[in-house]
Amino acid sequence: MDAITLAVLSYALNGVAEEMSAALVRTAFSPNIKERRDCSSAVFDEKGLLVAQAENIPVHLGAMPFSVSAALSAVKDWDPEDVVVLNDPYHGGAHLPDITFVAPVFWDEEIIGFVACRAHHADVGGMTPGSLPPEAKEIYQEGLRIPR
């Protein structure tokens, strides 16, 4: 691939990730997402390798490839409507309030990549409001854990 084609594709894929984040913020009801912009979006290739990311929360983006990898290992036969939802810190999640959505991207009935978004939710249950109890001794005390 020549340098010009590479640059065009790079900017296009980064634009996709930025537009994903803009749409998420624009359509959100949660102040964590709409006002604090505590969310992230990224584009991955068909093997789950990161190819583009929006300029969002760095901790989200550093861990998101692990969530995508967990989703790919959990689902072998993807359909265009499929979305994997997870927040498990043992499989790429930062903490339980950060919920990740992973979806396939198809072209001519073939998977060409994946997109993922992660957003911080105000409360996912647990023993204290906000789902961040300092006295928790088990992960389940922090709230709903959605495994891969």
C-alpha positions in Angstrom: 0.0 0.0 0.0 1.4 3.4 -0.9 1.8 6.2 1.6 -1.1 8.3 0.2 -3.6 5.4 0.4 -2.4 4.6 3.9 -2.9 8.1 5.0 -6.4 8.4 3.5 -7.5 5.1 5.1 -6.0 6.1 8.4 -7.9 9.4 8.5 -11.1 7.8 7.3 -11.0 5.1 10.0 -10.1 7.7 12.7 -13.1 9.7 11.4 -15.4 6.7 11.8 -14.2 6.3 15.5 -14.7 10.1 16.1 -18.2 10.0 14.6 -19.1 7.0 16.7 -18.2 8.9 19.9 -20.0 12.0 18.7 -23.2 10.0 18.0 -22.9 8.3 21.4 -22.6 11.7 23.2 -25.3 13.3 21.1 -27.9 10.6 21.8 -27.1 9.9 25.4 -29.4 10.5 28.3 -26.8 10.0 31.0 -24.8 13.1 32.2 -21.8 10.8 32.5 -21.8 10.4 28.8 -23.5 13.6 27.5 -21.8 16.1 29.8 -18.7 14.4 31.2 -18.0 12.5 27.9 -16.9 9.5 29.9 -17.0 7.2 26.9 -14.8 5.9 24.1 -15.1 4.4 20.6 -12.7 2.4 18.4 -12.5 0.4 15.2 -10.9 -3.0 15.0 -9.9 -5.3 12.1 -11.4 -8.7 11.5 -8.9 -10.3 14.0 -9.8 -7.8 16.7 -6.7 -5.7 16.4 -7.1 -2.0 17.0 -6.9 0.1 13.8 -8.4 3.5 14.9 -9.7 5.2 18.0 -11.4 8.4 18.9 -9.6 10.8 21.2 -11.5 9.9 24.4 -10.7 8.4 27.8 -7.2 6.8 27.6 -7.9 4.1 30.3 -10.9 3.0 28.2 -8.9 2.7 25.0 -6.0 0.9 26.6 -8.3 -1.8 27.9 -10.8 -2.0 25.1 -8.7 -4.4 22.9 -8.9 -6.9 25.7 -12.7 -6.6 25.8 -12.9 -7.1 22.0 -10.6 -10.1 22.3 -12.9 -11.6 24.9 -16.0 -10.9 22.7 -14.3 -12.6 19.7 -13.4 -15.7 21.8 -17.0 -15.9 23.1 -18.7 -15.7 19.8 -17.6 -17.8 16.8 -20.5 -17.3 14.4 -21.4 -13.6 14.1 -24.6 -12.2 12.5 -24.9 -8.6 11.3 -27.3 -7.8 14.2 -25.1 -9.2 16.9 -23.7 -7.1 19.8 -21.7 -8.4 22.7 -22.2 -6.5 25.9 -19.6 -6.9 28.7 -18.1 -5.1 31.7 -16.0 -7.8 33.3 -12.7 -6.4 34.6 -11.2 -9.9 34.2 -11.8 -9.7 30.4 -10.8 -6.1 29.5 -13.2 -4.0 31.5 -11.8 -1.2 33.6 -14.5 -1.4 36.3 -18.1 -2.5 36.4 -19.7 0.8 35.6 -17.7 0.9 32.3 -19.9 -1.2 29.9 -18.5 -2.1 26.5 -20.5 -2.9 23.3 -18.8 -4.9 20.5 -20.4 -5.4 17.1 -19.2 -6.9 13.8 -18.9 -4.9 10.6 -19.9 -6.8 7.4 -19.2 -6.2 3.7 -20.8 -8.6 1.2 -21.7 -11.0 4.0 -18.1 -11.2 5.3 -16.8 -9.7 8.5 -14.3 -7.0 7.7 -13.9 -5.7 11.3 -15.5 -4.7 14.5 -16.5 -1.5 16.3 -16.6 -1.0 20.0 -17.9 1.6 22.4 -17.4 1.9 26.1 -19.3 4.2 28.4 -19.4 4.8 32.2 -22.8 4.2 33.7 -23.8 6.0 36.9 -24.9 2.9 38.8 -24.8 -0.8 38.0 -26.1 -2.0 41.4 -24.0 -3.2 44.3 -23.8 -2.4 47.9 -23.5 1.4 47.5 -24.9 4.0 45.1 -22.5 4.6 42.3 -21.3 1.0 42.3 -17.9 1.9 43.7 -18.0 0.6 47.4 -14.6 1.0 49.1 -15.4 -1.7 51.6 -16.2 -4.4 48.9 -14.4 -7.7 49.3 -16.0 -9.5 46.3 -16.5 -8.1 42.8 -20.2 -8.9 43.1 -20.5 -6.4 45.8 -19.6 -3.7 43.3 -22.6 -4.4 41.1 -23.7 -6.3 38.0 -20.9 -8.2 36.3 -21.6 -9.0 32.7 -19.2 -11.7 31.6 -18.2 -12.2 28.0 
